[in-house]
Amino acid sequence: MDRTITHKISLFSAIMLALNSLIGSGWLFGSGSAAKIAGPAAIISWILGAVIIIAIAINYIELGTMFPESGGMSRYAQYSHGPLLGFIAAWANWISLVTLVPMEAVAAVQYMSTWPWSWANWTKHFMAKGDITTAGLGIVLFFMIIFTLINFWSIRIMTRFTNLISVFKILLPTLTIITLLMSGFHPSNFGHNLHEFMPYGSRAIFEATSISGIIMSYDAFQTVINMGGELENPRKNIVRGVLISMLITAVIYILLQVTFIGAVEPQILAKTGWHGVDFTSPFADLALLLGLNWLVVLLYLDAFVSPFGTGVAFVATASRALAAMTYTKHLPKWLGKLNRTYLTPRYAMIFDLALAMILISVFRNWNLLATVIATATLIAYLTGPVTVAALRRLAPELKRPFAPNYMNWLAPLAFVLTSLAIYWSMWPTTIEVILVIVLGLPVYLYYEFKLQEGQMKKHIYQAMWLLVYLIFLSAISYVGSTGFGGQDWIQYPWDFVLIIVVSLVFYYWGVRSASVDQLKQDSENSR
């Protein structure tokens, strides 16, 4: 007798899964890197990053509660703008998700290579000049296989594992904050005036937001949305899961930054300034300076546990995103096949693992992987606010369990903030990631010609606003201010002004180019 296990994910498990994704390797690096770039004003960077991602997340919460389905974020854009735009958004999002898996594995191995104990000398050969060595690569591949196997057999195994890991990942940052605040906190480090608080100017705040991993640390909210079809009471729990996990994460990250700034010895700042604060393992190094050896042990343990837990969570998210992309018939159908017993997309997991192995063989550096992730994710997020506004205009009759009145101004604001955050990713990262996304178009065109539906012209029209906008973002990244990698032909802050104005033009172009024909067709096919 064939029995199908239909275990549903509870709200608590969804929050734990989201926190497991959100609190990864970023917390161990982010505070030190941001303080080095912006000084005490790095606190504003973390607040700004939270505001940007929460603004984006609210748009996706409305869509997620309207369409509670697994891998949902890979489908929303197609509902309003057809399969081409949907494919571009889904491809960009999937690239960022699958890249996170090797990045977290690299982070775990990188931390292992710095273990200070004599018995762990064998781990020091895993890294050389910031890159994973051949020996380290073997451990990275082993970790990625473990990440996949935990997801491979059961949602129940995966959620129980992440519940346990997530509790540890919340408790240790909290313990670090309390211990360092009690052991040595120097209020004078925050400065006595605006100049001392913001020693490198306002532009450094935006630079820190982009290049120190802040945006990347927050953008895993989609974990809950992508598993919407497997949640208990998804129309309510998607809202609760995303907002609760995001608020907990923002509080932890902001307090960690405050703690780091206050814990640095004033003598160090007097000699080098914030630009000279260069700790390899920021919180572990601070704990060593304060003689907190027990905390050092816990921090090195978490430097292994946090990336490990996040890697497991993102195997689940990336595989469901890939499986959802098969819905438009522009990828092989077998990638979307679910295991009959556990309802997990095993073929998608295997494919993601193979691609992740290729990626880590080419990009053996944590920073390189992190920059690709942040930019690709933000490009995918450009479609969310446009889709929300378009569906409100063209399909007001659709049931919206979560439909805030402020969405009329929040959607364009989220689009503008996302555009600015892409710009902060700096040249040449912007053009490199855009080229990676464009590589997906031949795949789409192959299946489009194979389907022979004769609607290519319409699909291109609906997606043209994003294609042209990506060209604009590449151009402004090149000619913009030097602080963001440009040629300084358009200086700060006029580069921001130009992006804000032009982004609003493209936002309204995107909204006006929408059509609900695809949504009606999908509804008819599902009957």
Phi, psi and omega in degrees: 000130183276120178242134180250125178277123183241053179295127180259149181274127180284168177299317180300314180295324178295318178295316179297320178296318179295315179296325177297326178281320186287321183261083180247222182289345183299323184290335182280336180254323194302314184297316180294316180294316181294319179295323179296326182277315190242357183068209180301335179293354175301335176302318179295324179301316180292322177294316179299315178300319179295318180298315181299310185289324177294321176299318177294316184299322181299323176298316182286335175295317178301316179292320182294323178283335174287320183232075181285093185217152179295136182068025187302326183292349175271359186242334192304315184298328181290332180296328183257335188227013176086174188291331182292309178296320178300320179293317181299313180296316181293320179297314180298316180295318181295319178303317181293321182291315183289333178287334180295329183296306177293330180297318179291324176296319177298318180300315180299316181291322179298318178293321177301324183292347180252009178305132188274001186272148183296325181291347183257018180300333181296341181279344186292344180274001182283340182231146175212117180056040176084357181247152176289131177278177178298320177296317178294326180298322178299320178291321177301313180296322178297316179297318181296324177295318177298315177308314185290317183295325178298324177278337193294322189268327187194142171297324182297316178297315182298316183289322178295319178298312183290328176301314181295312181296319185295321178301314178298319183290337175276318185293319185292313174302322178296316178297321178298316179300309183297315184295313182291325177295323181280332187274330181181099181236127185244096181303333181296339180296338182277354177089166181248358178207178184297321181296318180289327177288328182236067190294337184246020176083173183290329182299327180297332178297316180288323177300314180297323180299326185269314193259358179256011175088012183291309179301315180298325182293335183262342197278009182273014179302334185292350178305315180293317183293318182292342177253022184304324181289347182250007180271150167288135178046061189299327184295337176258320187284338174296315179299308183297315183299314181293309186292318180296313181294322179293318181292319177299314181297316181299317179298315181297313183294319181294317178295324176298319179293317177300316181297316181298314181299317182286338185272341180295135180294130179303330180297324179295316180294324180296329181276317191243342189073177183293330178297337182269357179279105187226077179271134177293315176236088194313302185286325177295320179296319178296318179297322177296318180296328181270000179075021181267073186296325180296323178289325177302315180299315180295321181293320177293326176294316180291331177296344172263317185291315184299307176299325181296313180296320179293321178300318178298315182297321184279342169297317178297313184292315183294321181293323179288327176295318179293317179299321180293332181292341180285350185297327181274002178068026177253012171219160179305136184298327184295338178293336181265002183289133180261144173295132187292333182276312186252355180057037176249144181280079188296319181296321177296321178297316180295317179297316178300319180297318179297316179294319179299323178295321178294316182300314183288336176290332180267313182253099184259026185231131182300317183294321178298316179295320182295321180293323177296318183298308185299314183291316180298320179297315182295323177297318177297323182291342178302330185281337184300303180300324179294318179295317178302310182294320181295316180291327175295326181281319188262336183224063182293343183282347180296143180288127181236093179300332177234106184219076182295143181294334183280003183296334180300328177255337180289322182300308177296326177297316179298322179296317179297313181297321177296319179298316179296319181295325175297318179298321180294342179295342171079146169288138006264011181303320182302308183291326180296315181291320178300320178295323177297320179292320179297333179299340178282342183297319177302325177297314179299313183296323179300311181286331178294315178292328178292323179288325178054051179272348175070023181243019182303317181301317179295318181294321177295319178301317183289335182259354187300324183301320180286321180299315179292323182294324178295325175296316178299314181297324176294317182294314182292330176296324181284318185267356183287192187289155184295332179299340179243026172086004183272184182273357179069022174290328173242111190274159176290136006262012183292336175296323177295316181300315180297317180296319180299312182296310183293324181297323178294324177297314181290327178300310182288330173298315179299317180297318183287339182271005184282160176209145180260013179300317180296320180296317179296319179297317179295323179295320179293321181292333183276350181283000000 
